[in-house]
Structure formats: structure tokens, C-alpha cells
Amino acid sequence: MTRFALISILLALTTGSLSCSGKDSSSELPTTPTVITPTSPAPVPSRSGATGVALFGTVSEVTPSGQSAVPGVLLYCDACGEFGHTFLTTDANGSYRFSGDLAHGGGVWLLNPMQLLVEKAGYKLPGGVPVNSSSYPDGFWLTFKMNGDTQLDIVLARQ
């Protein structure tokens, strides 16, 4: 095989893989609360049952001066991680991410509908279902669906 033929094949493969990305979502700006799921099919689950997809977003509140990040929000995803039962808290920017990296214990068990426990003292989740547990007295369940990498932005309200 000539060098030109090999380069042509590699270029065709590269161009083909880049053009199969689906619709351009760069012009779609999420509004909160929003779930954005890809149009491509979900990846195949690992042996543990987790799929190499991530759940991520921001937690904020509406204030008189606009939306403001809420740091330190406890999030619990029973279907995240290699074995589930994954806790994390939002960072200083109100951001969170349940990793999709299967090699390092991440991923999500795509059980639809999904539930996420959201808790921060002094806040409520409009539309959420109270957990009603002494372990999570300010907790709410948020129900949503996901089929791939999903951005889930959450808006809390002060109690």
C-alpha cells in the first residue's frame, strides 16, 4: 500500500468519525432546571452494570441580583459509581460531577427514572419530594431521566 493510499484511508476514517457527532448543540443554552441528554445511543454497561457516562451540573438559587451558586450542597446518587451509593458536595462554584470514568470507579447505572438526593440546610428543592428521614432532614429527591452524559442543573430556594 502506498503512503498516499494509507494517508487517504486515515483521513477518510478521521473525517467520518468527526462527522458522526450528531446535531450541533452549541447553540442550545440550558435553562434551569434542565436535563440535557445526547442524541446518540447510550454506551454499553461495564461488568458491574455501570455505564461510562457522567452526571454533572450546577446547583444555584435565584436571588434579587440574579442566580447565585450554592456551595456545599450534599448530593447522593444511588446509581453512580462502580457499586452505587456515591456522595459528593458541590464546590465553591456550585458545580458537581459524578464521573463517567469506569477505569477509576466512575460511571452511572442507567436506571430510569433516576433519583438524586439533594440536601442543604436552609434550602428546599421546589418540585422535589421530601426525603422524610432523620438522616437527611433537609433532603429532597429529584427524579430525572438520563441516557448518556447528562447535565442536570438544579435550582434551590431558601426556606
C-alpha positions in Angstrom: 0.0 0.0 0.0 1.4 3.4 -0.9 1.9 6.1 1.6 -0.7 8.2 -0.3 -3.3 5.4 0.0 -2.7 5.0 3.7 -3.0 8.7 4.4 -6.2 8.8 2.3 -7.7 6.0 4.4 -6.7 7.6 7.7 -8.1 10.9 6.6 -11.4 9.3 5.5 -11.7 7.5 8.8 -10.9 10.6 10.8 -13.3 12.7 8.8 -16.0 10.1 9.0 -15.7 9.8 12.8 -15.8 13.6 13.2 -18.9 13.9 11.1 -20.9 11.4 13.0 -21.2 13.5 16.1 -24.9 14.2 15.6 -26.6 17.6 15.8 -24.7 20.7 16.9 -25.8 21.5 20.4 -23.5 24.6 20.8 -26.4 27.0 20.2 -28.6 25.3 22.8 -28.2 27.1 26.1 -29.7 25.2 29.1 -32.3 26.9 31.3 -32.6 25.7 34.9 -33.6 23.2 35.9 -32.6 21.4 32.8 -31.6 17.9 31.7 -29.6 17.7 28.5 -29.1 14.3 27.1 -27.2 13.4 23.9 -29.0 12.1 20.8 -26.5 9.2 20.4 -27.3 5.8 21.9 -26.2 5.0 25.5 -22.8 3.3 25.9 -22.7 -0.4 26.8 -22.6 -1.1 30.6 -19.4 -2.5 32.2 -19.4 -5.8 34.1 -20.5 -4.1 37.3 -23.5 -2.6 35.5 -22.3 1.0 35.4 -22.1 2.7 32.1 -19.2 5.1 31.2 -21.3 8.2 31.3 -21.2 11.2 33.7 -23.8 13.2 35.6 -22.8 16.8 36.2 -24.2 20.3 36.6 -24.5 23.2 38.9 -26.7 24.0 42.0 -27.8 27.6 42.3 -30.5 29.8 43.9 -32.4 32.8 42.5 -31.5 35.9 44.4 -32.7 39.5 43.9 -29.4 40.1 42.0 -29.8 37.0 39.8 -28.7 33.4 40.0 -26.1 32.6 42.6 -24.1 29.4 43.1 -24.8 27.3 46.2 -21.6 25.6 47.5 -21.7 22.7 50.0 -24.9 21.0 48.7 -24.9 17.3 49.5 -25.7 15.1 46.6 -26.3 11.4 46.8 -26.7 9.2 43.7 -27.6 5.6 44.4 -26.9 4.7 40.8 -23.5 6.4 40.4 -20.1 4.8 40.7 -18.9 1.2 40.3 -21.1 0.0 43.2 -23.5 2.9 43.6 -24.1 4.8 46.8 -22.0 7.8 45.8 -22.0 11.0 47.8 -20.4 14.4 46.9 -20.8 18.0 47.7 -20.9 21.0 45.3 -17.7 23.1 45.1 -17.4 26.8 45.7 -19.0 27.5 42.2 -22.0 25.2 43.0 -20.6 22.6 40.5 -20.7 18.8 40.8 -19.7 15.8 38.7 -20.3 12.1 39.1 -17.5 10.8 36.9 -18.1 8.5 34.0 -14.5 7.1 34.2 -15.1 3.4 34.6 -11.4 2.7 35.0 -11.4 4.7 38.2 -14.7 3.5 39.7 -17.0 6.1 38.0 -19.9 5.6 35.7 -23.7 5.6 36.2 -26.1 2.7 36.3 -28.7 3.9 33.8 -31.9 3.1 35.8 -34.7 5.2 34.5 -36.1 7.1 36.2 -33.1 8.1 38.2 -33.2 9.7 41.6 -30.7 12.2 43.2 -30.9 13.2 46.8 -30.3 16.9 47.2 -29.7 18.4 50.7 -28.6 21.7 52.1 -29.8 23.1 55.5 -32.0 26.1 55.0 -32.9 25.2 51.4 -35.7 23.4 49.7 -36.0 21.9 46.2 -39.1 23.2 44.5 -40.8 20.2 42.8 -38.7 17.7 44.8 -40.1 15.1 47.1 -39.0 15.4 50.8 -36.8 12.5 51.9 -38.5 12.4 55.3 -35.5 10.9 57.1 -33.8 11.9 60.3 -30.5 11.2 58.5 -31.4 13.8 55.8 -33.8 16.3 57.5 -33.4 18.9 54.7 -33.2 16.4 51.9 -35.3 16.2 48.7 -35.4 13.5 46.0 -35.1 14.8 42.4 -36.3 12.4 39.7 -35.0 12.6 36.2 -34.0 10.5 33.2 -30.7 10.1 31.5 -29.4 8.0 28.6 -25.8 9.3 28.3 -23.7 12.1 29.6 -26.2 14.4 31.3 -26.1 17.9 32.5 -28.6 18.4 35.4 -28.7 22.0 36.7 -30.6 22.3 40.0 -32.2 25.5 41.4 -32.9 25.6 45.1 -35.0 28.1 47.1 -34.2 29.3 50.7 -36.7 28.1 53.3 
